[in-house]
Amino acid sequence: MSDVQLLFVVLAALYLWECACWLRRGSVAFVTWLGRDWRAVHPGALAGNPNGGFILAAPLPPLGTLLIANLLPLSLAPDGVLAFVATNVNPGWRPAQSGCFVRWDNLGTVRVRGKKLLINDELFLVAGTSSFARHLEAELLRLGKLKPAQRESAIAEMLRGTFDGPGIDSQLREYRTRGSAVCRLANALFLYLLIIVPGLIWYFGFGPVSLALLFGLLVLTIATATFFCRAHRALYPNASDERFTHTLTIALAPSSALRAHDALSRPLLENFHPLAVAKQILPDKEFRPFARRVLLDLRHPAQPWTTSEQPEVVATEAYSRYILLTAAEGFLKQHGLAPDQLGQAPAPADAACRSYCPRCDAQFTTLSGKCADCGGLAVVALRRDAGS
């Protein structure tokens, strides 16, 4: 293998690594290749660990779009905040959670160190991104300054805000306007490296065209970094540290420049609930099963519901989940979906099935029992057995 061929192999490997995105459990990625047909992607179990997994963005032109939405990793109540949520938007197990509880009266310093959120200099939770960690920091500081009566309404308003459909649409329009040039440049760079560079090297040899090819590469990467910086400043004016890091990396590394649009889109909707994002972009045939899974998990989360039996911890989780469920059901009703109809019992899979798990829809041949996959959640009789 020649040095030029080895260079292309290394570049291809780096590019595939850039296409891989780490997704924490509690988050959902929404990906599209041609910009029309979106699909929801959850952290994979094969390439990952109990806290998350890798997903792959569309590697070929037009390179597609990648969005990430997060489940709020906090339970909020007028008396305190808990670093644990019983719900899980992903199929399977919950992510690891600290279960730390802090009363608002004891909320001292709140700081972010990378993706880590620290309260009173103790690790409280690890967020999916540093920008999401800063968002949580700002919300905790804001809520901590309020009186309990004010805090109750502020928590409800905050959770309802994660279902802001018009806000999601506005962000998407802004991204399409600001990020279109970055996406076009990334596609141009891909075609340049995949077709133009190999073609010129094959026809003229590497030596005679090396400087010209390097100049073309620099023009494209620096242009991509410049447009990325402008778009990032417009979309995320307070994220100066991420902007500097990404801009420098894009300017110096062609593999990063090829995925510059991903770095621009990934944080776009991270403060919104996955259910709200799914409603705005998924087709109805895919949204309904997604919404049903989220609704059932909110109503019947897997056990245990908390990491402690302390009354204030149990009350905080229950209160926060109730407010979130109310917001989710209100969102569904607003879009013409009846939550009770969406969450109704399934039809029996066969004549032997007599009960089902109210969370995961697994069916059983006995009228009583527990679902081991949902932490021992009690099963419920199927509709035909309801009167027996």
Beta strands, then each sheet from edge to edge (+ up, - down):
strand 1: 20-24
strand 2: 27-32
strand 3: 39-41
strand 4: 48-49
strand 5: 52-56
strand 6: 65-70
strand 7: 75-76
strand 8: 80-82
strand 9: 101-103
strand 10: 110-113
strand 11: 116-119
strand 12: 122-126
strand 13: 355-356
strand 14: 363-364
strand 15: 370-371
strand 16: 377-378
strand 17: 380-381
sheet 1: 1+ 5- 4+
sheet 2: 3+ 2- 6+
sheet 3: 7+ 8- 9+
sheet 4: 10+ 11- 12+
sheet 5: 14+ 13- 17+
sheet 6: 15+ 16-
end
